[in-house]
């Protein structure tokens, strides 16, 4: 059973039409609040924060001086490829820094509709390869929602191109199948007050550009899982993207790639980033997963 707090939270989201926000933001080309896209002052007080530039875009490095001792976490934020970093993402980064004690890199990657798949993925690959050069203990790839798509795609590209492979992959409510053809999504759509199919479809088309939505570099669940490190996933069975995790599970099993999936009952999209009991529990699991790799 979900906690009382999470039940009230998602009841509020349903009443305020939270999932209608994506279509509104797409129409307005709204990327979020600029002041939320930079590290908050509270992070700078406790951690060393350095802003770098990769292909004209900011990349924020936190506690990178620890890279000689511990692996670096590269975190791609979610937001349907449209919205940028927000307070909930920085709260998650703060928890990673405190719990795991590893350096974290947070790229402000290009967004739709100004950019499409090719530019966005190229930026993410460049950021990953630069981090690999500066992190002798290796890199852990992580992301939520659309950011999880980028994390898995970067890992697959690294394997395909025979580049250094990440040590672990951590995916939160991953958005991995942009084709929208999975019928399970239709079953879950009315349960999830966060995302709705039409908005997801519009964002997916803008991201893919001239490519097919089922292209493995756009929808990594259709790509090869061979050669990947262990993949750990956090999802909820009321998340509209739970359907993507089920496809991922089958693909990982077929490739004999090690994986573990934490499925929380009644949880919807992105719940692990919220200030609810289930979110705090998931964060502890994420931290423990990183520590197991140290």
N, C-alpha and C positions, 0 to 999 in steps of 0.2 A: 504493500500500500504506500502511496506517496505521502510525504509529510504534510501536515496541515498548512505549513508555510508555503510549500510548493503548490499545493492545490489552490490556495488563495491567490498566489502570484499569477498562475496561468488562467484562473478565472478572470482576473483583472485584465490580462492581455486579450482574452476573448472578447470582453466587453468593449475594449478600446480599439478593436480591429487592428491589432498589432501586425498581423500578416499582410494587411493591405498596404503597409508602409513601403514595401519593395516596389510596387508598381508606381506609387507616387514619387518615390525617389528616382526611379528610372525616367519618368516623364520630366522631372526637374533637373536631371543630371546631378543629383545631390550626392556628394561624397562624404558628408558628415561635417562635424565641427572642426575647423582647422586647429583650434587650441587643444582638442583632444587627441590630435594625431602626433603630438610630440610628448616625450616622457614627462610625467608630472614632476613638480618640484620635490615631492615627497620621495621619489626614487633617487633623485640627485643627492639628497641629504644622506642616504645610507649606502649608495652604490656609486661606483665610478661609471659615469655615462659619457660616452664619446659618440658624436655624430659624424659618420663618414658619408661619402657620396659614391654611388655606383651608377654609372650611366646617367648621371644627372638627377638621380633620386636619392633621398636620404636613407641611410641604414644606421640604426641605433645599436651601438655595442655597449653592453652592460657587464662590468667586471671582467673585461677581456684579459686583464693581467693574470687571471687564474688559468688561462688556456694551457700553460705549461704543465699544470697539475691535473686538470679535469677536462672532460670533453665539453665542447660547446654545443648549446642548443640553438638551432636555427628555427625560429617560430614565424610561420606565415599566418596572419590574421584572417578571419572570415569576414563575410559581408557580401556574398553573392557576386564577387569580383567588382562590385560597384562602390561600396562604402569603405572608408579607410579605418585606421586605428581608432579605438574608442576607449573610454574609461574601463570597461569590462575587460578589454584585452590587456591593458596595463596592470589591472589587478591580478590577472592570471600570471603575467610576467613577474610581478612582485612575489607571488607565492612560489614560483619556480626558483627564483633567486634565493629566497629565504630557506626553502625546504631542501633543494638539491645542492645548493652552493656552487652551481656551475655557471660559467659565463653564458649569456644569452644574446643573440643577435636578432633584431627585429627590423626587417626591411619594410619600407613604405613603398610597396611595389606599384607599378602603373595600374590604372583602373579603367574599366569600361565607362562610357562608350568611346572615350577618346582613344583608347588602345584596345587591341584585340589579343587573342591567344599568343601569336608569335612574339610580340613585343613583351608581353607580361612574362611568359615562360623564359624567354631569353634573359631578361633581367634576373629572374630567380635563379637560373643556372649560374650566371656570372657571380651572383652574391654567394651561392653555395661554394663555388670553386675558390673564390677568394678566401672564404672562411676556412676551407680545408687547408689552405696554405699556411694559415696562421694558428691552427689548432692541432698541434701534434698528437693530442690524445683522441682525436676523432671528432665527428659531428653527429649529433642526434637531430633528425628532422622531425618537426612537429607542425601541427596546424589544426584549425577548426573550420568546419564548413568548407567554403571555397579554398581556404588556406590549406586544408587537408588534401584537397585535390592537387594543389601545387606541390605539397611536400611529397606525395606519392609519385607524381609525374617526374619531379627532379630525381628521385631515387631510381626510377625506371630508366631515365635518360642516362644517369651515371653508369648503370649496369650495361646498357646497350652500347655506350661509347667507350666502355672499358676505362672509366674514370674511377677515382676513389669512391667507394660505396659507404654510405652512412652506417653508423654502428647500430642504430635503432630507428624505428619509425613510430611516432605516436600520433594517432588520428582521433579527433574529437568531432562527433556528428559529421562524418565526412560526406562531402558532395562529390561523388565519383562517377555517376552516370548522368551525363547531361542530355542524353537522348530523350529522357522522359517516357520511354516506352514500357517501363516496368509496371505491370498492372497492380502490383502491391501498393504502389504509391497512391493509386486512386482509393484504395481501402483506407489508407492512413491519413489521407488529406483532411478529412473532417475532424480528425483527432488532434491535429497540430495547429495551435493558434499562432504559430510564429511564421511559417512559410506557406505559400499557396502555389499550386501548379502553374498558373498563368504567368505570374511574376518570375518564377524560376525559369520558365521556358524563354521568356523575353531576354532575361539576363544571359542565359546559355547561348542564345543565338548571337548576341552581341559579343560575347567572349570568343566563340568559335570563329567568327569572321567568315572567311571563305571555306573553312574546313567543315567536314561532316561532324555532327554532334556525337557520332559513335566512333570517331577517330580516337585511337588509344592515347594520343597526346592531348586530347581534349577531355576524354572520359577514360581516365587511367584504369578503371575497373576492367576494361576490355584489353588492356595491355598485358605484357608478360610479367608474371610474378616471380619468375625464376631468378635466382641470384640475389634476391633481396634479403636484408637482415630481418630479424624478428619484427613483426608488425603488431602493435597493441592498439586496440580501438575501444573508445567509450561511446556508447549510443543509448538510445531509449526506444522502447517498442511502440511509442506513440509519435516518434520523430518521423516526419514524412520521408526523410532520407535513410531511415532504417532499412528500406528496400535496397539501398546501395550497399549497406554493410552485409546484407545477406548474399548479394552477388560477390562481394569481395571475399567473404568466407569460403564460398565454393571455389573461387579462383585460387586462393592461397592453398587450400587443401589439395587441389589438383596439381599445383606446382610443388607441393611438399615444402612450402615455406613456413617456418614457425610463426605462430600467431597466438594472440589471446584477445578475446572480445568480452568486454564488460557491458552487459545489457541490463539497463535499469528499467524495471516495470513502470509504466505510466509516464515516463519522462519524454519530453518533446525536444524539438531542435535547440541545441546550444545550452541545455540546462546546466552543464558542468561549469559554465562560466558565471552562473548566477549565484547570488548570496542566499542559497537555500541549503538545508542539511545535506541533500544528495550531492549538491555541487561541492561542498566542503569534503565530503567523503571521496568523491572522484579526484579531487586535487591531491588528497593524501595518497591515493593509489598511483596517480601520475608521478608524484615525487618518489614514491617507493620504486616504481618502474625505472626511473632514471638512476636511483641509487644502486639498483641491482646491476646496472651496467658499469658502474664506477670500478 
